[in-house]
Amino acid sequence: MKTTILKLIMILFVSKLSAQITLTSSINPVAGDIDNSATCDTNNISQGNSGANQTWSFLSLIRQDSSVINFVPAGSTPYSGQFPTSNIAFTTDNVNYGYTTTSSGNYIINGQASPDLMINYTDPELFMQYPFTYNSSVTDNFESNFTSGGFTTFRTGTTTITGDAWGTILLPSGSYANALRVKYIITTKDSLTLGTVLTSVLTSYNWFVTGKKFPVFEIIYTSYSVNGIPITNSKVVNYNLGTVIGVTNISNDTPDKYKLSQNYPNPFNPSTILAFEIRRSGFVSLKVHDMLGKEVADLVNSDLSPGTYKYDFNASDLSSGIYFYTLKVNEFIETKKMIFNK
């Protein structure tokens, strides 16, 4: 869950400052935001060097899995009463939620909740302090008491955030100069009433670039120990597929096949819903054409993860008539007709 939280709360505005960039709170997560990323093969992937004017090349990524993170008003979730200071919640499945508070000066984690677990920080975790740039550094402590499996756990932790490098990052989506790399070290200790102490140390490297709301790339290392004895470790590589504007994720369940649904309502005036299902991650194109084949609306041009989506298409600027909408993703292409009665 800590790895998921790390990814979920990385919602920062990036602006250019001299040879580096500065992270500010100008764009914190808002309800309706979608973060779309792919998990990649970790072989031969390294964070490289720290310092100024570095070059990092990640051109040969092999995608393995994907995830879609949805941001919603905290007050609309089942556990909002337990997190009264939170204004934004995030979820990947509409079952497990993380709770945060956004402000002009910082980004705070208040905890997480699900049907089986409630972790409400008595001392919240400061996850970012604005403004933040190369050589910036901040450290914060957090703690919580919670019950799981009939046992009470006392959690303490420390987060250290450093702007440890800047330079050029090379990705399949393009080359980005003046990228800022932010390094996180999050040490969490869970002390159980039985005397057992579970410790995790998460070290992550996150690359931010001008004009992108989410980190374009991240590498996450996590080690685990019990009473000081190492037991396992993990490595995760995430490649951001871009922020999808105007598209709402209905379900993260992987459909059995690709599908473009008939718009509803149909006929419509002036708005209608275009729903579609994606079986495998890929670049998605959704466009609208008139009777003569002229493109009148370019709705979606982005990588999407498997799931079910909808687009609320508003045709107010078009004339009444028959239109066609086409979905293209991987090897799948389908077109359907809709009628606009103004």
C-alpha positions as semicolon CSV with decimal commas, in nm:
position;residue;x (nm);y (nm);z (nm)
1;M;0,000;0,000;0,000
2;K;0,293;0,234;0,067
3;T;0,408;0,198;-0,296
4;T;0,055;0,276;-0,414
5;I;0,033;0,580;-0,188
6;L;0,364;0,707;-0,323
7;K;0,229;0,694;-0,675
8;L;-0,111;0,830;-0,591
9;I;-0,009;1,147;-0,419
10;M;0,252;1,263;-0,669
11;I;0,035;1,542;-0,809
12;L;0,256;1,846;-0,848
13;F;0,280;2,143;-1,080
14;V;0,610;2,183;-1,263
15;S;0,748;2,519;-1,380
16;K;1,079;2,611;-1,535
17;L;1,336;2,797;-1,328
18;S;1,668;2,872;-1,491
19;A;1,833;2,537;-1,569
20;Q;1,607;2,349;-1,331
21;I;1,237;2,340;-1,251
22;T;1,046;2,415;-0,933
23;L;0,755;2,212;-0,799
24;T;0,468;2,420;-0,661
25;S;0,113;2,353;-0,547
26;S;-0,045;2,530;-0,843
27;I;-0,187;2,199;-0,964
28;N;-0,276;1,969;-0,678
29;P;-0,512;1,676;-0,743
30;V;-0,876;1,764;-0,793
31;A;-1,183;1,547;-0,823
32;G;-1,194;1,388;-1,166
33;D;-0,818;1,366;-1,219
34;I;-0,689;1,037;-1,360
35;D;-0,332;0,912;-1,332
36;N;-0,253;0,645;-1,589
37;S;0,074;0,448;-1,566
38;A;0,240;0,126;-1,678
39;T;0,454;-0,103;-1,464
40;C;0,765;-0,208;-1,657
41;D;1,025;-0,482;-1,647
42;T;1,296;-0,388;-1,395
43;N;1,592;-0,560;-1,563
44;N;1,874;-0,322;-1,661
45;I;1,685;-0,023;-1,520
46;S;1,888;0,193;-1,282
47;Q;1,834;0,541;-1,140
48;G;2,179;0,654;-1,252
49;N;2,377;0,936;-1,097
50;S;2,270;1,227;-0,881
51;G;2,385;1,584;-0,931
52;A;2,347;1,854;-1,195
53;N;2,316;1,820;-1,573
54;Q;2,268;1,442;-1,583
55;T;2,133;1,233;-1,873
56;W;1,910;0,932;-1,808
57;S;1,802;0,699;-2,088
58;F;1,497;0,472;-2,048
59;L;1,414;0,415;-2,415
60;S;1,380;0,035;-2,405
61;L;1,100;-0,011;-2,153
62;I;0,902;-0,337;-2,153
63;R;0,551;-0,282;-2,019
64;Q;0,410;-0,556;-1,797
65;D;0,103;-0,417;-1,620
66;S;-0,090;-0,095;-1,583
67;S;-0,297;0,099;-1,333
68;V;-0,546;0,385;-1,331
69;I;-0,573;0,602;-1,021
70;N;-0,889;0,807;-0,978
71;F;-0,911;1,117;-0,758
72;V;-1,245;1,192;-0,593
73;P;-1,382;1,433;-0,331
74;A;-1,299;1,290;0,011
75;G;-1,654;1,363;0,121
76;S;-1,795;1,127;-0,142
77;T;-1,617;0,819;-0,003
78;P;-1,743;0,563;0,253
79;Y;-1,483;0,661;0,516
80;S;-1,490;1,039;0,491
81;G;-1,613;1,075;0,850
82;Q;-1,286;0,926;0,975
83;F;-1,080;1,182;0,781
84;P;-1,256;1,518;0,834
85;T;-0,954;1,729;0,735
86;S;-0,906;1,553;0,399
87;N;-1,030;1,720;0,084
88;I;-0,912;1,467;-0,178
89;A;-0,921;1,087;-0,177
90;F;-0,774;0,848;-0,432
91;T;-0,856;0,493;-0,531
92;T;-0,769;0,229;-0,787
93;D;-1,070;0,004;-0,725
94;N;-1,340;0,208;-0,543
95;V;-1,284;-0,016;-0,240
96;N;-0,950;0,096;-0,094
97;Y;-0,900;0,469;-0,043
98;G;-0,615;0,699;0,052
99;Y;-0,687;1,036;0,213
100;T;-0,491;1,357;0,168
101;T;-0,507;1,729;0,234
102;T;-0,385;1,973;-0,030
103;S;-0,286;2,333;0,038
104;S;-0,071;2,608;-0,107
105;G;0,220;2,517;0,118
106;N;0,228;2,139;0,136
107;Y;0,077;1,800;0,059
108;I;-0,023;1,580;0,353
109;I;-0,116;1,211;0,384
110;N;-0,383;1,153;0,649
111;G;-0,417;0,778;0,615
112;Q;-0,594;0,498;0,430
113;A;-0,912;0,296;0,467
114;S;-1,077;-0,019;0,334
115;P;-1,342;-0,263;0,457
116;D;-1,075;-0,454;0,655
117;L;-0,829;-0,184;0,762
118;M;-0,839;0,172;0,892
119;I;-0,513;0,365;0,937
120;N;-0,569;0,722;1,053
121;Y;-0,247;0,911;1,123
122;T;-0,245;1,091;1,456
123;D;0,059;1,274;1,322
124;P;0,004;1,306;0,945
125;E;0,281;1,249;0,693
126;L;0,414;1,557;0,514
127;F;0,478;1,434;0,162
128;M;0,578;1,756;-0,013
129;Q;0,655;2,110;0,091
130;Y;0,633;2,387;-0,167
131;P;0,824;2,534;-0,340
132;F;1,064;2,248;-0,409
133;T;1,359;2,236;-0,650
134;Y;1,712;2,100;-0,696
135;N;1,897;2,069;-0,361
136;S;1,574;2,126;-0,164
137;S;1,533;1,889;0,129
138;V;1,265;1,826;0,391
139;T;1,221;1,565;0,665
140;D;0,904;1,481;0,857
141;N;0,786;1,224;1,113
142;F;0,449;1,051;1,118
143;E;0,267;0,802;1,343
144;S;-0,055;0,608;1,391
145;N;-0,223;0,343;1,605
146;F;-0,444;0,089;1,431
147;T;-0,585;-0,263;1,470
148;S;-0,544;-0,537;1,213
149;G;-0,611;-0,909;1,250
150;G;-0,700;-0,858;1,614
151;F;-0,363;-0,703;1,698
152;T;-0,289;-0,342;1,781
153;T;-0,005;-0,183;1,588
154;F;0,186;0,134;1,672
155;R;0,331;0,285;1,357
156;T;0,609;0,544;1,346
157;G;0,793;0,669;1,045
158;T;1,019;0,927;0,886
159;T;1,005;1,072;0,537
160;T;1,302;1,251;0,380
161;I;1,259;1,423;0,043
162;T;1,551;1,559;-0,159
163;G;1,582;1,723;-0,499
164;D;1,892;1,519;-0,572
165;A;1,943;1,567;-0,947
166;W;1,840;1,745;-1,266
167;G;1,912;1,688;-1,632
168;T;1,765;1,528;-1,944
169;I;1,550;1,215;-1,936
170;L;1,494;1,004;-2,250
171;L;1,166;0,809;-2,264
172;P;0,963;0,634;-2,538
173;S;0,730;0,937;-2,530
174;G;1,014;1,181;-2,598
175;S;1,315;1,363;-2,459
176;Y;1,270;1,607;-2,170
177;A;1,534;1,860;-2,076
178;N;1,561;2,020;-1,732
179;A;1,394;1,726;-1,557
180;L;1,401;1,739;-1,178
181;R;1,462;1,414;-0,992
182;V;1,308;1,391;-0,646
183;K;1,435;1,122;-0,409
184;Y;1,217;0,986;-0,129
185;I;1,335;0,774;0,164
186;I;1,041;0,657;0,377
187;T;1,120;0,443;0,682
188;T;0,817;0,285;0,851
189;K;0,823;0,083;1,174
190;D;0,517;-0,116;1,284
191;S;0,544;-0,233;1,646
192;L;0,295;-0,506;1,733
193;T;0,168;-0,580;2,084
194;L;0,339;-0,920;2,059
195;G;0,677;-0,748;2,053
196;T;0,740;-0,791;1,681
197;V;0,871;-0,490;1,487
198;L;0,817;-0,483;1,112
199;T;1,034;-0,229;0,929
200;S;1,012;-0,119;0,568
201;V;1,246;0,123;0,392
202;L;1,116;0,265;0,066
203;T;1,358;0,455;-0,160
204;S;1,213;0,607;-0,474
205;Y;1,338;0,825;-0,757
206;N;1,078;1,039;-0,936
207;W;1,137;1,248;-1,250
208;F;0,929;1,564;-1,303
209;V;0,931;1,765;-1,625
210;T;0,789;2,097;-1,738
211;G;0,427;2,080;-1,852
212;K;0,353;1,737;-1,701
213;K;0,130;1,704;-1,398
214;F;0,258;1,364;-1,284
215;P;0,613;1,227;-1,259
216;V;0,698;1,091;-1,603
217;F;0,904;0,806;-1,459
218;E;0,982;0,648;-1,122
219;I;1,190;0,368;-0,973
220;I;1,092;0,235;-0,630
221;Y;1,302;0,009;-0,407
222;T;1,156;-0,138;-0,086
223;S;1,328;-0,355;0,175
224;Y;1,157;-0,534;0,465
225;S;1,286;-0,671;0,794
226;V;1,143;-0,830;1,111
227;N;1,312;-0,741;1,441
228;G;1,612;-0,622;1,244
229;I;1,644;-0,938;1,031
230;P;1,605;-0,875;0,654
231;I;1,331;-1,088;0,497
232;T;1,271;-0,958;0,142
233;N;1,298;-0,665;-0,096
234;S;1,131;-0,543;-0,414
235;K;1,181;-0,312;-0,711
236;V;0,912;-0,139;-0,916
237;V;0,946;0,071;-1,232
238;N;0,654;0,294;-1,335
239;Y;0,620;0,479;-1,666
240;N;0,354;0,749;-1,679
241;L;0,123;0,716;-1,979
242;G;-0,012;1,068;-1,951
243;T;-0,308;1,247;-1,801
244;V;-0,630;1,175;-1,985
245;I;-0,857;1,480;-2,007
246;G;-1,232;1,436;-2,043
247;V;-1,230;1,059;-1,996
248;T;-1,391;0,898;-1,691
249;N;-1,278;0,554;-1,580
250;I;-1,586;0,346;-1,494
251;S;-1,412;0,020;-1,401
252;N;-1,055;-0,110;-1,372
253;D;-1,165;-0,471;-1,437
254;T;-1,007;-0,609;-1,755
255;P;-1,279;-0,669;-2,018
256;D;-1,292;-0,992;-2,218
257;K;-1,274;-0,798;-2,544
258;Y;-1,253;-0,451;-2,695
259;K;-1,588;-0,280;-2,733
260;L;-1,731;0,049;-2,856
261;S;-2,085;0,096;-2,722
262;Q;-2,370;0,279;-2,890
263;N;-2,386;0,634;-2,765
264;Y;-2,665;0,725;-2,525
265;P;-2,891;0,903;-2,550
266;N;-2,931;0,877;-2,926
267;P;-3,058;1,100;-3,082
268;F;-2,912;1,361;-2,844
269;N;-2,902;1,736;-2,774
270;P;-2,643;1,860;-2,699
271;S;-2,453;1,592;-2,499
272;T;-2,418;1,217;-2,523
273;I;-2,205;0,948;-2,361
274;L;-1,951;0,753;-2,567
275;A;-1,849;0,440;-2,372
276;F;-1,577;0,192;-2,463
277;E;-1,384;-0,103;-2,321
278;I;-1,008;-0,161;-2,345
279;R;-0,876;-0,517;-2,317
280;R;-0,502;-0,438;-2,330
281;S;-0,299;-0,126;-2,261
282;G;-0,236;0,076;-2,573
283;F;-0,267;0,406;-2,752
284;V;-0,634;0,501;-2,779
285;S;-0,786;0,726;-3,044
286;L;-1,149;0,839;-3,033
287;K;-1,261;1,078;-3,306
288;V;-1,583;1,214;-3,452
289;H;-1,645;1,272;-3,827
290;D;-1,933;1,419;-4,024
291;M;-2,115;1,262;-4,321
292;L;-1,843;1,380;-4,561
293;G;-1,566;1,218;-4,356
294;K;-1,436;1,545;-4,216
295;E;-1,297;1,522;-3,862
296;V;-1,501;1,747;-3,633
297;A;-1,375;1,636;-3,290
298;D;-1,056;1,472;-3,163
299;L;-1,164;1,342;-2,823
300;V;-0,897;1,099;-2,701
301;N;-0,531;1,061;-2,801
302;S;-0,358;0,886;-2,514
303;D;-0,235;0,558;-2,374
304;L;-0,498;0,392;-2,156
305;S;-0,488;0,091;-1,925
306;P;-0,736;-0,198;-1,946
307;G;-1,082;-0,103;-1,821
308;T;-1,413;0,058;-1,909
309;Y;-1,430;0,428;-1,992
310;K;-1,678;0,693;-2,097
311;Y;-1,652;1,030;-2,267
312;D;-1,916;1,300;-2,226
313;F;-1,931;1,446;-2,577
314;N;-2,086;1,792;-2,614
315;A;-2,184;1,883;-2,972
316;S;-2,306;2,238;-2,903
317;D;-2,074;2,383;-3,167
318;L;-2,189;2,143;-3,440
319;S;-2,486;2,151;-3,675
320;S;-2,771;1,901;-3,652
321;G;-2,710;1,585;-3,848
322;I;-2,559;1,239;-3,858
323;Y;-2,209;1,188;-3,721
324;F;-1,975;0,892;-3,688
325;Y;-1,740;0,818;-3,397
326;T;-1,443;0,582;-3,432
327;L;-1,240;0,401;-3,166
328;K;-0,890;0,277;-3,251
329;V;-0,672;0,087;-3,003
330;N;-0,404;-0,169;-3,085
331;E;-0,552;-0,389;-3,360
332;F;-0,913;-0,290;-3,283
333;I;-1,110;-0,039;-3,496
334;E;-1,484;0,022;-3,476
335;T;-1,717;0,300;-3,592
336;K;-2,073;0,379;-3,486
337;K;-2,335;0,632;-3,601
338;M;-2,506;0,892;-3,383
339;I;-2,771;1,157;-3,452
340;F;-2,754;1,514;-3,325
341;N;-3,092;1,696;-3,316
342;K;-3,028;2,056;-3,226
